Structures are given as C-alpha cells and as structure tokens.
Amino acid sequence: MNYRWSTCELTGLMLPGNEEREIPENPLGRGRLPGNVFCYPLVNSWRKTIWSLLGDVITDDVRLAFTEAPPEFVVSDDLSWLDELIFEVTGELGNIKELTAHRLRQKYHFFRAAHGTRTNDLAQFYNNGLRFLRSDEMEDRARSLFLNGKLRFANEERLQLAIRENDARKTTGGREGRLYFCADERNLLTRSGSSGHYLVYGSEYLYCLGIRLGSSWEAKRILKEIGRPTMFICDIPMSQIRDYTLQEFAGLVLEFLFCELVKDLQAYALSPGAGSGFSLPSDLSPDYIVGHYHPDTVHDPLWSA
C-alpha cells in the first residue's frame, strides 16, 4: 500500500532551515552529473565509459563471440561466464569483476547514492552529516517518544527487554555501526524495492523498539507524527566504498551491458525487482550531501504489520 504524506492525517511540522538545499525528485532534473561521479541508475552516464575502460580486455572480438553464442546464465554475482569467454577469445586469464571494480575506483571519485529517513530537522544532517546507528542514542530517542504516556503499558523495564530482544549491538548481523544507502533511490520509494519503511517511519531500530512497547499501530502513529519523509542524495567518496561493495556493482554493470548486446536477453540488474542496497562502516561528512527532497508518495511495506 502506498503512503501519501499530503493526505495523511498524521503529519509533523518541519523545523525551519536548509530549504535552499532541496533538489528535484526526478534525477534527470538535477542538472548535469559531474564526470567524476558514478551514478548507477543513470546508465547513459556510464555506458560508453565502462566499455572504454575495459576495451583492452573486453575486446570487440569478445563482444562478438558473446552475441553469437550467449551463455545460458548471464548473472552478476558469478562472472565466470565472462572470464571464460575472455580466455577463449584472447587467451588471457583474469578476474573481470575485480578488474572492473578497480578501474571504476580509478575513474570515478564519488559514488552517488540515496539515504532515506523521516525527520523534522534537516539541520542535524547538514551540520553533522549522516551518522551510522549509535544504539544508546536511539534508545534515548525511544524513551522520549514512547515512555511519555502515549503508550499505556510502556515502561523502562519493557524497553530494556526490547533492547535485549533486538540485540542491535551484536558483532555479526547487528545494526550498530552501519549506515545504509541505495544506489538506486527507486528502491526506497516503490513496491519492488520494499524499503519504503525507512521514509515512512524513520529508523528501523526505533520502529522495532516501538512495536515491542505497544502495538504496531500505536508505534506507527507516533512515528508518522514526526516531520516528513526525507531522501538525502549523496556523493560518497570512493575511498569509503568497500571493495566487495564496488565489486558487486561492477558485476551488475557488466551483466546489464552484456544483456544489452542481445535483443532477447533481459538483465536482472536495474530491473524493478533488483535491489541496490549497501552499507558504510563509517559516518558520511555533510560535505558529501548533494541535497534532499521530500517524496510525497512512498510504498509502505509494513502497512499491514
């Protein structure tokens, strides 16, 4: 179900400031993309560049061999189909995924991505940047929102139980120390992305604490009274993108490019159901926030939860 901010009875006021940093919701309306920024969903900005960067390895003969006999499975996670094809045509052994990621890092200085949240205060982001989860801070936020009498049976004892059940601090699989982005912002807006709850309700950890202190319906009402859904567009320095993350996107790019060569091939990469999420293990400086916008309509994957 879609959540529409403009018609929702539960809305909050925004604190004034930073209105001049608002940018168009449509990526094509944001002006010319700088040449040193890699923007995954804007294929026209990198198609020719990637072919050129890899021209010494993925030669015309390699592309021709692919079009004449496409592999059964053209997938991004395992590029052995491409490594084998390159070897058959050129006799060169290598790891095309690692090579592509390396050359992406050399060519581009920044990786454009989106971070979705719900807030009533833009200043905290433009002054302090985007910060990964600090559990103590979010638990204090839960106290101010949920232990103020709005939830009849909520108390500190139940909050401590919720904190233990969520176990955000665990070293493997926990939420602590991660800052999440989507390379394709549509994943945060549409049904196929299934990530719109970040925009509708804000912090996932805060939501998870709230539904253990009251009902899901009560927690959602409280969270939807905070400001507006807010999408931050950022140009993340390549130095902050981990190697395995960049290799994942290198695989997606190559899958897409090769599927374009054959009429009947459809790439999963950049399709409506494909994801583009990744995380940083560090905060992002406010210097790298391009701007923000407030989407009015967001698919809410938790609307019936």
C-alpha positions in Angstrom: 0.0 0.0 0.0 1.2 3.5 -0.8 1.7 6.1 2.0 0.8 9.6 0.8 2.2 12.4 3.1 0.0 15.1 1.7 -3.2 13.3 2.6 -2.2 11.6 5.8 -3.8 12.9 8.9 -0.6 12.2 10.9 2.0 14.7 9.9 4.5 16.8 11.7 6.0 20.2 11.3 9.5 20.7 9.9 11.9 23.0 11.8 12.9 25.9 9.6 16.2 25.9 7.7 18.1 24.4 4.8 15.1 24.8 2.4 17.5 26.0 -0.2 19.2 22.6 -0.3 16.0 20.9 -1.7 16.6 19.3 -5.1 14.2 17.9 -7.7 12.8 14.4 -7.0 13.5 13.4 -10.6 17.2 12.6 -11.0 17.1 13.9 -14.6 16.1 17.3 -13.3 19.1 17.9 -11.1 21.4 19.2 -13.7 24.4 17.7 -15.4 26.1 14.9 -13.5 29.7 15.6 -12.7 32.1 13.4 -14.8 33.8 12.1 -11.6 30.6 10.8 -10.1 29.3 7.2 -10.8 25.5 7.1 -10.7 24.3 3.5 -11.1 20.7 4.1 -12.3 21.8 6.7 -14.9 23.0 4.2 -17.5 23.6 6.8 -20.2 26.2 8.5 -17.9 28.5 5.4 -17.8 27.7 3.0 -20.7 30.3 4.3 -23.1 32.8 5.0 -20.3 32.7 1.4 -19.0 33.2 -0.1 -22.4 36.1 2.2 -23.0 37.7 1.5 -19.6 37.7 -2.3 -20.3 38.4 -2.1 -24.1 41.8 -3.7 -23.7 40.3 -6.8 -22.0 36.7 -6.9 -23.3 37.6 -6.5 -27.0 35.3 -6.3 -30.0 36.0 -10.0 -30.6 34.9 -10.9 -27.1 31.6 -9.0 -27.6 31.1 -10.6 -31.0 31.6 -14.0 -29.5 29.1 -13.3 -26.8 26.4 -12.1 -29.3 27.0 -15.2 -31.4 26.6 -17.7 -28.6 25.4 -16.1 -25.3 26.0 -18.2 -22.2 23.0 -19.9 -20.6 23.2 -17.8 -17.5 24.3 -14.2 -17.6 24.4 -13.2 -14.0 26.2 -10.5 -11.9 27.2 -12.5 -8.8 29.3 -15.1 -10.7 31.1 -13.7 -13.7 32.8 -16.9 -14.6 30.8 -16.9 -17.8 32.7 -13.7 -18.8 36.1 -14.8 -17.5 35.8 -18.0 -19.5 34.7 -16.1 -22.6 37.6 -13.7 -22.4 40.0 -16.6 -22.0 38.6 -18.4 -25.0 38.8 -15.4 -27.2 42.0 -13.7 -26.0 43.9 -16.4 -24.1 44.1 -14.0 -21.1 43.2 -15.3 -17.6 41.8 -12.8 -15.1 39.1 -11.8 -12.7 36.9 -9.3 -14.6 34.9 -8.4 -11.6 37.9 -7.3 -9.6 39.4 -5.5 -12.6 36.2 -3.6 -13.3 35.9 -2.5 -9.7 39.5 -1.4 -9.7 39.0 0.7 -12.8 35.8 2.2 -11.5 37.7 3.3 -8.4 40.4 4.9 -10.6 37.9 6.6 -13.0 35.3 7.9 -10.5 36.0 9.9 -7.3 32.4 9.6 -6.0 29.6 7.1 -5.8 26.1 8.6 -5.9 23.5 7.0 -3.6 20.4 7.8 -1.5 19.7 7.6 2.2 16.0 7.6 3.3 14.7 8.6 6.7 12.0 10.6 8.4 12.9 13.7 10.2 11.6 17.1 11.3 15.1 18.7 11.5 17.3 18.9 8.4 20.0 20.9 10.3 21.2 17.8 12.2 22.2 16.2 8.8 23.6 19.3 7.1 25.6 20.2 10.2 26.7 16.7 11.4 26.4 14.6 8.3 24.8 11.1 8.1 25.7 9.0 11.1 25.6 5.3 11.5 23.4 3.8 14.3 24.5 4.5 17.8 22.3 2.3 19.9 22.5 4.4 23.0 21.3 7.5 21.2 18.4 5.7 19.5 17.3 4.1 22.8 17.2 7.5 24.4 15.1 8.7 21.5 12.8 5.7 22.1 12.4 6.9 25.7 11.4 10.4 24.7 8.8 9.1 22.1 7.4 6.0 23.8 7.8 6.4 27.5 5.9 9.7 27.7 2.5 8.4 28.4 1.4 7.9 24.8 1.8 4.1 25.2 -0.3 2.9 28.1 1.9 -0.1 29.2 5.3 1.2 28.1 7.9 1.5 30.8 11.7 1.2 31.2 11.6 -2.5 32.1 9.8 -3.3 28.8 12.2 -1.1 26.9 15.2 -3.0 28.4 13.5 -6.2 27.3 13.0 -4.9 23.8 16.6 -3.8 23.6 17.8 -7.3 24.6 15.5 -8.9 22.1 16.7 -6.7 19.2 20.4 -7.2 20.2 21.5 -4.3 17.9 25.0 -4.4 19.3 25.9 -8.0 18.3 29.1 -8.2 16.3 27.6 -10.2 13.5 24.4 -9.2 11.8 23.6 -6.4 14.2 22.5 -2.9 13.3 25.2 -1.0 15.2 27.9 0.7 13.2 26.1 0.6 9.8 25.0 3.4 7.6 22.6 2.3 4.8 22.2 3.6 1.3 20.5 2.6 -2.0 22.4 3.2 -5.2 19.0 3.4 -7.0 16.7 5.6 -5.0 13.7 4.0 -6.5 14.3 1.1 -4.2 13.3 3.4 -1.3 10.1 4.5 -3.0 8.5 1.7 -4.9 6.8 -1.6 -4.0 9.5 -3.6 -5.8 12.2 -2.1 -3.6 10.4 -2.9 -0.3 12.4 -0.4 1.6 9.9 2.5 1.9 9.5 2.0 5.7 12.7 4.0 6.3 11.0 7.0 4.7 7.6 6.4 6.3 8.7 5.6 9.9 12.4 6.6 10.1 14.9 4.4 12.0 14.2 0.7 11.7 15.7 0.1 15.1 13.4 2.8 16.6 10.4 1.2 14.9 11.4 -2.3 16.3 11.6 -0.9 19.8 8.3 0.9 19.5 6.3 -2.2 18.4 7.6 -4.1 21.4 6.4 -1.3 23.8 3.0 -1.0 22.3 1.1 -2.3 19.3 2.4 -1.9 15.8 -0.5 0.5 15.1 0.4 2.7 18.0 4.1 2.9 17.2 3.4 3.8 13.6 1.1 6.6 14.6 3.7 8.1 16.8 6.5 7.8 14.2 4.3 9.3 11.5 3.8 12.4 13.5 7.5 13.3 13.1 8.3 15.7 10.3 8.3 14.3 6.7 9.8 11.5 4.7 13.2 12.8 3.6 15.6 11.5 0.9 19.2 12.6 1.0 21.2 12.3 -2.2 24.9 11.9 -1.5 28.1 11.7 -3.4 30.1 9.2 -1.3 33.9 9.3 -1.7 35.1 6.1 -3.4 37.6 5.7 -0.5 34.6 5.0 1.8 33.1 2.3 -0.6 34.3 -1.2 0.5 36.0 -3.4 -2.2 33.3 -6.1 -2.1 30.6 -3.5 -2.4 32.2 -2.0 -5.5 32.7 -5.5 -7.0 29.0 -6.2 -6.6 28.2 -3.1 -8.6 30.9 -4.0 -11.2 29.1 -7.3 -11.7 25.7 -5.6 -12.1 27.1 -3.1 -14.6 28.7 -5.9 -16.7 25.5 -8.0 -16.6 23.5 -5.1 -17.8 25.9 -4.1 -20.6 26.2 -7.6 -22.0 22.4 -8.2 -21.9 22.0 -5.1 -23.9 24.0 -6.7 -26.7 21.4 -9.4 -27.4 17.8 -8.5 -28.1 16.2 -11.4 -26.2 18.3 -11.1 -23.0 16.9 -9.2 -20.1 19.2 -8.1 -17.3 18.1 -8.5 -13.7 20.4 -5.6 -12.8 18.4 -2.3 -12.8 15.1 -4.2 -13.2 12.2 -3.3 -10.9 12.8 -6.2 -8.6 16.6 -5.7 -8.3 18.0 -4.3 -5.1 20.8 -1.8 -4.8 21.4 -1.5 -1.0 24.7 -1.3 0.7 26.2 0.0 3.9 29.1 2.1 5.0 31.0 1.3 8.2 31.6 5.0 8.9 29.7 8.3 9.1 29.4 10.4 6.0 30.5 14.1 6.2 27.9 16.7 5.4 30.2 17.9 2.7 29.1 15.0 0.6 25.3 15.6 0.8 24.2 16.9 -2.6 20.7 17.8 -1.4 17.4 16.4 -0.2 13.8 16.1 -1.3 10.6 15.1 0.4 8.8 12.4 -1.5 5.0 12.6 -1.2 4.2 9.0 -2.2 6.1 6.0 -0.8 5.2 2.4 -0.8 4.9 1.2 2.7 5.9 -2.5 3.0 4.8 -2.5 6.7 1.3 -1.0 6.3 -0.4 -4.2 7.5 2.2 -5.3 10.0 
